[in-house]
């Protein structure tokens, strides 16, 4: 079944606003820069150590915080509140006097 023509026009209506186009361009540039930085860090670590295991640790260090944050927020009841409380406790514990 073919999609009606109005759905294609309504899908592109956001791009009629100049600020939305600039937002999408900025978002694309940020993602591109982040990926370039990830490759550069991995490349540098591998060039220094020549060990694939260290390259794997770099990938894990870049990937693990996002996964852990996802698990805490969606699997723990009242996750956002607990994150804030634990974060404040850690800051207080490790803050230098």
Secondary structure, DSSP 8 states (H G I E B T S, - for coil): ----HHHHHHHTGGGGSHHHHHHHHHHHHHHHHHHHHHHHHHHHHHHHH--HHHHHHHHHHHHHHHHHHHHHHHHSTTHHHHHHHHHHHHHHHH---
